[in-house]
Amino acid sequence: MSGRGARPIKILQVAARYLPDLGGTEVHVHEVSRRLGQRDDFSLTVLATDRTGRRSRHEAADGFTVLRRRAWPENSDVYFAPGVASVIRNGGWDLVHFQGIHTAVPAVGMLAAYASGLPYVVTFHTGGHSSAVRTSIRSSQWKALTPLLRGARRLVAVSNFEADLFQSLTKIEAERFTVISNGGGLPSVSRCVVPTPGRIISSGRLERYKGHHRVIEALALARRRMPDAHLRILGAGPWERELRDLAAELGVAEAVTIVSIPPDQREAMAAELTSAMVVAAMSDYEAHPVGVMEALALGVPVVGVNKAGIGDLVADGLVVGLPPQARPEEVANAILAAMDSRGKGASVALPTWDTCAEALAELYGAVVGEGPTGRGAEASRGTIWPPRVLSRRAR
C-alpha cells in the first residue's frame, strides 16, 4: 500500500457461484470476504453469476458488496456470463481475484483483466465431477489456461497437492505458487449437542464422485457389528434417488437420512457435525475439503480417501487414510475403529478462516504494492520472476 494514501484498495473477487449456491468454494469466498470486509484498508466486492435470473444484481453483504450477472444455460455448469467482463473492465479495481478456474467465468474474466491492464491473482479451487468425460479432459482444460495463469501476479493453491498438480501441468515455476489452505471454523452451537452413538456423517453435494454410495455400502456391513450404526448425508443434488435406492437395496434405508442444510445456516452445520461419532469423506477428488476441515476443527475423527487434497491431511496425521480402491469391508472397519477414538484425540492447530483471510490480505497488499509495472506485469509478458511464498508449508 506504499504511496496510496488513505484510499482503500478496491478488490474484486470473481466466483462463478456464490451463496445461496452450496459448495466449498462458495463457503470459502463468503468466510474470507466477511472478514476482509471488516478491514478499512480494503473495499471489497464479490462478483458472481446467476443462472436463475431471479437473484439480486446488487446487494450489501457483511461489510462487502455482492454483484451478480446473468449466466446461461440455466441447467448447466457452462456459465456463459458476458456481463462479467464488463464489470471487470469498468469497475476501477486495483486488483481482481479469480476464485476457481473450472468454468468459463475465470477464463473470460482473466482475458478482460489482462486486456485492461489490471493485476489479477488466481485461486484454483479445483474439484471433481461425476462425468467421466468431463473428468478425463480436466488436465487438458487446465493446460489450456496456462497463458492466462502465467499472466497472474500470484497463483494460489488450497493444498500442496493442488500446487504440485498445477506446477506439473503448466510448467510454471514452483516459486510462483502460494498455498493458502481453507479454514475450518464454524460458529458455536447455542444448544447442548453431544455425539450420538453410532452416527456417521458424509457431507457434500449429492453426486457420484462425492462417494456417499461407498459409505452406504460400508454402513450395511458395519451394522452387522454395530446395529445402531446409522448415516446422515448432508447435502443436496441430482444423485439423491440413486442413493436412496441403494440404501433400500442393501436393507439400510431406515438407517440412512439425507438432510440439506442451507449454506447460510452455519450453526446448524456445526450442530450436525458435533453430533457425529465419525465423518466419512470418500470423495474421488477434493482439493482441500472444507467439510473435513470443519469436522476436524470440532474434534470429530475423519476417515477419508488417501488421494488429492485429503491425502495432504492424511500425511499430516489428521485423517485416517484409505486407498482409493478400498473395499466396503475396509471402509466399514476404519469407520468403526474411528468411532472408538471419538473424544480421545489430542487437539491440533488447524488453519482457520481468520488465518486464511490474513494471508489473502498480505497477498493483496504485496501485489498492489508492486504497481502496474511490477514484477507481475513482467511475468505476464513471459519474464521469469520468483515472488515470495506467503504461506506454503515447508516440506
Backbone torsions as a table, in degrees:
resi	resn	phi	psi	omega
1	MET	NA	10.1	-177.4
2	SER	-57.2	129.7	176.0
3	GLY	77.1	7.5	-176.2
4	ARG	-93.9	-6.7	-178.4
5	GLY	69.9	-150.2	-174.1
6	ALA	-92.4	-4.7	-176.2
7	ARG	-67.9	129.8	177.7
8	PRO	-63.4	149.5	175.4
9	ILE	-73.8	126.9	179.8
10	LYS	-86.9	110.4	-177.2
11	ILE	-109.5	132.9	172.0
12	LEU	-115.1	117.7	172.2
13	GLN	-96.8	126.7	-177.1
14	VAL	-111.8	122.9	179.0
15	ALA	-137.4	136.9	178.8
16	ALA	-60.6	-37.6	-177.7
17	ARG	-128.1	146.3	175.0
18	TYR	-147.4	165.2	179.1
19	LEU	-49.1	139.2	14.1
20	PRO	-85.5	7.6	171.5
21	ASP	-63.1	149.0	-172.1
22	LEU	-110.8	133.9	176.3
23	GLY	165.2	168.9	-177.3
24	GLY	-64.7	-41.2	179.0
25	THR	-65.2	-39.4	179.3
26	GLU	-61.4	-42.4	177.5
27	VAL	-64.9	-44.9	179.2
28	HIS	-55.7	-51.3	-178.1
29	VAL	-59.6	-43.3	-179.0
30	HIS	-64.4	-46.8	-174.8
31	GLU	-66.5	-42.6	179.9
32	VAL	-74.1	-33.6	-177.8
33	SER	-67.4	-40.5	-178.4
34	ARG	-71.0	-20.3	174.0
35	ARG	-83.3	-46.2	177.7
36	LEU	-64.6	-30.4	-179.9
37	GLY	-66.8	-17.5	178.7
38	GLN	-85.7	-7.0	-178.5
39	ARG	-86.5	144.6	-179.5
40	ASP	-88.1	-3.2	178.7
41	ASP	-95.5	0.8	177.6
42	PHE	-128.1	144.8	166.8
43	SER	-117.5	107.3	-166.5
44	LEU	-108.2	135.8	174.5
45	THR	-130.4	138.1	173.7
46	VAL	-106.7	126.8	177.1
47	LEU	-110.9	121.7	179.9
48	ALA	-132.2	175.6	178.7
49	THR	-106.1	164.2	178.9
50	ASP	-135.0	108.8	179.3
51	ARG	-84.6	-11.3	-176.6
52	THR	-88.7	-27.9	-174.5
53	GLY	75.9	9.3	-176.2
54	ARG	-116.8	-0.5	-177.8
55	ARG	-95.5	158.2	-178.0
56	SER	-64.9	137.1	176.7
57	ARG	-77.7	-19.5	-176.8
58	HIS	-151.5	123.9	177.7
59	GLU	-149.7	152.3	176.9
60	ALA	-88.5	132.6	178.0
61	ALA	-111.7	-155.4	-175.7
62	ASP	-82.7	76.7	179.1
63	GLY	91.0	1.3	179.0
64	PHE	-143.8	173.7	-178.1
65	THR	-110.0	143.0	175.7
66	VAL	-115.8	124.6	173.4
67	LEU	-112.0	142.2	175.9
68	ARG	-129.6	141.1	176.3
69	ARG	-127.2	143.8	-172.5
70	ARG	-61.6	138.7	176.8
71	ALA	-126.7	148.8	178.9
72	TRP	-132.3	157.4	-10.0
73	PRO	-76.9	163.7	-172.9
74	GLU	-66.9	-35.4	-173.4
75	ASN	-108.8	37.9	178.8
76	SER	-145.1	162.4	177.3
77	ASP	-102.2	26.7	176.3
78	VAL	-70.1	-39.5	175.3
79	TYR	58.7	57.5	171.2
80	PHE	-78.8	108.8	-172.9
81	ALA	-135.8	82.2	-175.8
82	PRO	-63.1	-24.7	-178.7
83	GLY	-68.3	-17.4	-179.8
84	VAL	-62.6	-43.8	-177.7
85	ALA	-62.2	-38.4	-179.1
86	SER	-63.8	-41.9	179.0
87	VAL	-62.9	-41.7	-179.5
88	ILE	-64.7	-43.8	-176.1
89	ARG	-70.1	-33.4	-167.2
90	ASN	-110.9	9.6	-174.9
91	GLY	-92.5	-5.9	-178.8
92	GLY	66.3	35.3	-175.5
93	TRP	-76.0	147.9	171.7
94	ASP	-87.1	-26.8	-177.4
95	LEU	-157.1	140.0	175.4
96	VAL	-115.7	131.8	-179.3
97	HIS	-118.4	115.2	179.2
98	PHE	-91.1	118.7	-178.1
99	GLN	-101.5	97.2	-179.2
100	GLY	103.0	145.9	-176.8
101	ILE	-131.1	10.1	-169.3
102	HIS	-88.4	-0.6	178.1
103	THR	-121.2	-179.8	177.6
104	ALA	-73.6	-17.3	-175.9
105	VAL	-57.7	-51.8	-179.2
106	PRO	-66.1	-32.9	178.6
107	ALA	-64.0	-48.5	177.5
108	VAL	-61.8	-42.1	-178.6
109	GLY	-65.9	-42.1	179.1
110	MET	-64.9	-37.8	176.1
111	LEU	-61.3	-42.4	179.8
112	ALA	-66.3	-41.7	179.8
113	ALA	-65.8	-43.5	-179.7
114	TYR	-61.9	-46.0	-178.9
115	ALA	-64.9	-28.1	-178.9
116	SER	-90.1	-2.1	-179.1
117	GLY	72.9	23.8	-179.2
118	LEU	-90.8	133.1	174.2
119	PRO	-67.7	141.9	179.1
120	TYR	-142.4	153.8	174.7
121	VAL	-125.0	159.8	-175.8
122	VAL	-134.0	129.0	167.3
123	THR	-107.2	129.4	-169.6
124	PHE	-70.2	-51.9	-178.7
125	HIS	50.4	47.9	-179.5
126	THR	-71.3	156.9	179.9
127	GLY	-147.9	175.7	179.6
128	GLY	-87.5	-178.8	177.7
129	HIS	-152.3	143.8	-178.7
130	SER	-75.5	-18.5	179.6
131	SER	-81.9	123.7	178.6
132	ALA	-63.9	-35.4	179.9
133	VAL	-65.9	-47.9	-179.6
134	ARG	-62.2	-38.8	179.3
135	THR	-65.0	-38.8	-176.1
136	SER	-67.5	-25.0	-177.3
137	ILE	-100.0	2.7	-176.7
138	ARG	-59.1	-44.8	-178.4
139	SER	-60.8	-41.5	178.5
140	SER	-65.9	-37.9	178.6
141	GLN	-61.8	-45.1	-178.5
142	TRP	-70.0	-37.7	176.8
143	LYS	-61.6	-37.5	-179.1
144	ALA	-64.0	-23.7	179.6
145	LEU	-83.5	-2.7	-173.2
146	THR	-53.2	-45.7	-180.0
147	PRO	-59.2	-38.5	179.2
148	LEU	-72.8	-37.0	177.4
149	LEU	-66.6	-35.2	178.6
150	ARG	-66.2	-24.0	178.2
151	GLY	-82.0	-6.9	-179.5
152	ALA	-75.1	146.1	176.6
153	ARG	-69.5	-35.3	177.0
154	ARG	-141.9	148.3	173.8
155	LEU	-117.8	119.0	-172.2
156	VAL	-110.9	125.4	173.3
157	ALA	-107.1	153.8	179.0
158	VAL	-94.9	-3.0	177.4
159	SER	-154.5	160.6	175.5
160	ASN	-62.9	-36.7	176.8
161	PHE	-55.7	-47.7	-176.3
162	GLU	-66.9	-39.3	178.0
163	ALA	-62.7	-45.0	179.4
164	ASP	-64.1	-39.5	-180.0
165	LEU	-59.7	-48.9	-176.3
166	PHE	-75.2	-30.2	175.5
167	GLN	-65.4	-39.6	179.4
168	SER	-68.4	-42.1	-176.9
169	LEU	-72.0	-40.2	-172.7
170	THR	-96.8	-17.2	-176.7
171	LYS	63.9	16.4	172.2
172	ILE	-72.3	143.1	-174.1
173	GLU	-57.0	138.6	-176.8
174	ALA	-58.6	-30.0	-178.2
175	GLU	-68.8	-13.0	179.5
176	ARG	-79.0	-10.2	-172.8
177	PHE	-101.2	142.9	175.1
178	THR	-123.8	139.7	175.4
179	VAL	-106.6	120.1	173.7
180	ILE	-127.0	105.2	-173.3
181	SER	-74.5	154.6	171.8
182	ASN	-61.3	151.7	173.1
183	GLY	-84.3	179.6	-178.8
184	GLY	-139.6	14.7	-175.0
185	GLY	-81.1	143.0	172.3
186	LEU	-128.4	155.5	178.8
187	PRO	-66.5	158.0	176.7
188	SER	-66.0	147.8	179.3
189	VAL	-88.7	125.8	-174.9
190	SER	-72.9	-22.5	178.7
191	ARG	-108.0	165.7	-179.2
192	CYS	-77.5	121.5	177.1
193	VAL	-127.3	129.1	178.0
194	VAL	-121.8	154.9	178.9
195	PRO	-58.7	136.9	179.4
196	THR	-93.0	122.1	-179.5
197	PRO	-52.4	132.6	176.6
198	GLY	82.8	-1.0	-173.4
199	ARG	-83.7	126.6	174.2
200	ILE	-113.5	137.5	176.0
201	ILE	-121.0	136.1	171.6
202	SER	-125.2	122.0	-171.0
203	SER	-117.7	138.6	176.1
204	GLY	143.7	165.8	-179.7
205	ARG	-56.0	144.7	-176.6
206	LEU	-82.0	82.0	174.8
207	GLU	-134.7	158.2	-174.3
208	ARG	-59.8	-42.2	-173.7
209	TYR	-65.5	-17.2	179.4
210	LYS	-72.2	-16.5	171.5
211	GLY	81.9	13.1	178.5
212	HIS	-59.0	-34.7	-179.2
213	HIS	-62.9	-31.2	178.7
214	ARG	-69.3	-31.7	177.9
215	VAL	-73.0	-37.8	176.3
216	ILE	-61.9	-43.1	178.2
217	GLU	-62.1	-40.4	178.2
218	ALA	-68.8	-35.8	179.9
219	LEU	-59.7	-42.3	-179.3
220	ALA	-57.8	-34.7	178.4
221	LEU	-81.4	-39.3	-178.8
222	ALA	-61.6	-33.9	-177.7
223	ARG	-68.3	-17.1	174.9
224	ARG	-67.6	-29.6	179.5
225	ARG	-101.4	-26.9	179.5
226	MET	-133.4	89.7	-174.1
227	PRO	-58.7	-24.2	-179.3
228	ASP	-91.4	7.2	176.2
229	ALA	-63.9	135.0	-179.9
230	HIS	-149.8	160.1	-172.4
231	LEU	-123.1	132.4	170.3
232	ARG	-114.3	118.6	177.2
233	ILE	-97.8	121.5	-177.7
234	LEU	-102.7	105.6	-179.6
235	GLY	163.9	175.1	177.1
236	ALA	-143.2	157.5	179.4
237	GLY	157.6	-177.8	-170.3
238	PRO	-74.5	-11.0	-173.9
239	TRP	-99.8	16.0	-176.3
240	GLU	-62.1	-45.0	-177.7
241	ARG	-60.5	-42.7	179.4
242	GLU	-61.8	-39.6	179.4
243	LEU	-66.8	-42.3	179.0
244	ARG	-66.2	-39.3	178.5
245	ASP	-64.4	-40.3	178.4
246	LEU	-63.8	-43.7	179.0
247	ALA	-60.0	-41.3	178.2
248	ALA	-65.9	-42.4	-179.6
249	GLU	-61.3	-36.8	-178.5
250	LEU	-89.3	1.3	176.4
251	GLY	76.8	23.9	-179.3
252	VAL	-122.8	21.9	-176.6
253	ALA	-57.3	-38.3	-178.1
254	GLU	-72.8	-12.1	-178.7
255	ALA	-104.3	6.6	-179.5
256	VAL	-121.3	123.1	177.0
257	THR	-120.3	135.6	176.5
258	ILE	-113.2	122.6	-175.7
259	VAL	-127.1	131.4	175.1
260	SER	-103.9	119.2	-180.0
261	ILE	-105.1	120.0	178.8
262	PRO	-53.9	141.5	-173.6
263	PRO	-62.2	-22.2	179.8
264	ASP	-86.2	-4.4	-179.9
265	GLN	-94.7	70.2	-174.0
266	ARG	-70.0	-33.2	177.6
267	GLU	-67.1	-36.6	177.6
268	ALA	-63.2	-39.5	176.6
269	MET	-64.8	-40.7	177.8
270	ALA	-60.8	-41.5	179.4
271	ALA	-63.9	-42.1	179.4
272	GLU	-61.8	-48.3	-177.6
273	LEU	-66.7	-37.3	178.7
274	THR	-62.5	-30.0	-178.2
275	SER	-76.9	-8.2	-174.9
276	ALA	-83.9	147.2	168.6
277	MET	-85.7	-27.3	179.1
278	VAL	-159.3	149.5	172.4
279	VAL	-110.8	130.9	177.6
280	ALA	-104.8	124.6	-178.5
281	ALA	-121.8	85.7	-173.2
282	MET	-102.6	27.6	-178.9
283	SER	-67.5	145.6	176.8
284	ASP	-69.8	-27.8	-175.9
285	TYR	-155.2	125.3	171.2
286	GLU	-143.0	128.3	178.1
287	ALA	-70.0	-43.6	175.8
288	HIS	-168.1	92.7	-165.6
289	PRO	-68.4	118.6	179.0
290	VAL	-61.9	-43.4	-178.9
291	GLY	-60.4	-37.7	178.0
292	VAL	-67.7	-42.3	178.3
293	MET	-61.6	-39.1	178.9
294	GLU	-64.6	-40.9	178.7
295	ALA	-65.0	-45.0	-179.9
296	LEU	-62.2	-38.9	179.6
297	ALA	-62.9	-27.0	178.9
298	LEU	-91.7	2.2	178.2
299	GLY	81.7	17.0	-179.4
300	VAL	-89.8	127.4	177.8
301	PRO	-65.4	147.3	-176.9
302	VAL	-126.9	133.4	171.7
303	VAL	-109.7	127.6	-175.8
304	GLY	-146.0	169.3	177.9
305	VAL	-77.6	127.5	-179.1
306	ASN	-77.8	76.5	-173.8
307	LYS	-157.3	148.2	175.5
308	ALA	52.4	-137.9	-175.0
309	GLY	-66.9	-30.7	176.0
310	ILE	-64.3	-31.4	177.4
311	GLY	-59.9	-34.2	174.9
312	ASP	-58.9	-43.0	-177.8
313	LEU	-72.4	-31.9	173.9
314	VAL	-64.8	-45.0	180.0
315	ALA	-61.5	-31.6	179.0
316	ASP	-82.0	-1.7	179.5
317	GLY	78.3	16.1	-177.4
318	LEU	-93.0	-24.6	-177.5
319	VAL	-127.0	140.5	173.6
320	VAL	-76.1	116.9	-173.2
321	GLY	-93.5	140.8	175.0
322	LEU	-123.0	147.6	177.1
323	PRO	-65.0	151.1	-177.5
324	PRO	-54.7	-31.6	-178.4
325	GLN	-100.9	25.7	-179.7
326	ALA	-57.0	137.1	178.5
327	ARG	-75.3	159.4	178.7
328	PRO	-53.5	-36.3	178.7
329	GLU	-62.7	-40.9	178.9
330	GLU	-65.5	-41.3	179.0
331	VAL	-64.1	-44.3	179.5
332	ALA	-61.1	-43.8	-179.2
333	ASN	-63.0	-41.9	-179.6
334	ALA	-66.4	-39.3	179.8
335	ILE	-64.7	-45.0	-179.1
336	LEU	-66.0	-38.9	178.0
337	ALA	-65.7	-38.9	-179.8
338	ALA	-66.6	-34.0	177.1
339	MET	-57.5	-37.7	-179.5
340	ASP	-66.6	-20.5	-178.6
341	SER	-91.1	-2.7	-177.8
342	ARG	-58.0	123.3	178.1
343	GLY	84.1	-1.1	-177.3
344	LYS	-103.8	-12.5	-176.3
345	GLY	-76.6	150.5	176.1
346	ALA	-76.4	147.0	178.8
347	SER	-69.1	143.6	-179.1
348	VAL	-128.8	154.2	177.6
349	ALA	-81.8	125.7	-179.3
350	LEU	-121.9	155.4	171.9
351	PRO	-59.7	145.7	177.2
352	THR	-120.0	169.1	175.3
353	TRP	-66.5	-27.0	176.0
354	ASP	-65.7	-46.3	-179.7
355	THR	-67.5	-34.4	177.3
356	CYS	-63.5	-47.3	-179.9
357	ALA	-65.1	-39.0	179.1
358	GLU	-64.1	-40.5	178.2
359	ALA	-63.8	-40.2	177.4
360	LEU	-65.7	-39.7	179.2
361	ALA	-61.6	-41.4	178.4
362	GLU	-64.9	-41.3	178.7
363	LEU	-62.3	-46.2	179.5
364	TYR	-58.4	-46.7	-178.6
365	GLY	-61.9	-40.2	-179.5
366	ALA	-65.7	-43.0	-177.9
367	VAL	-66.6	-47.7	-179.2
368	VAL	-64.8	-33.7	178.5
369	GLY	-64.7	-22.2	178.2
370	GLU	-71.8	-21.8	179.7
371	GLY	77.4	175.4	-176.2
372	PRO	-67.8	-17.5	179.2
373	THR	-117.3	26.5	-179.7
374	GLY	-73.7	-169.3	-175.3
375	ARG	-62.5	-31.3	178.9
376	GLY	-64.8	-38.1	177.6
377	ALA	-64.2	-37.2	176.0
378	GLU	-63.9	-38.6	-179.9
379	ALA	-62.7	-37.0	-179.0
380	SER	-67.1	-17.2	176.3
381	ARG	-96.7	5.0	174.3
382	GLY	103.2	-1.2	179.5
383	THR	-74.2	138.6	177.6
384	ILE	-78.2	133.6	177.1
385	TRP	-149.2	143.9	-178.3
386	PRO	-111.3	93.1	177.0
387	PRO	-68.3	159.2	178.0
388	ARG	-68.2	133.4	176.8
389	VAL	-81.3	122.2	-171.5
390	LEU	-80.8	-40.5	-171.0
391	SER	-144.3	18.5	-178.2
392	ARG	-72.4	132.2	-177.4
393	ARG	-70.2	138.1	176.3
394	ALA	-64.3	143.2	-176.5
395	ARG	-98.9	NA	NA
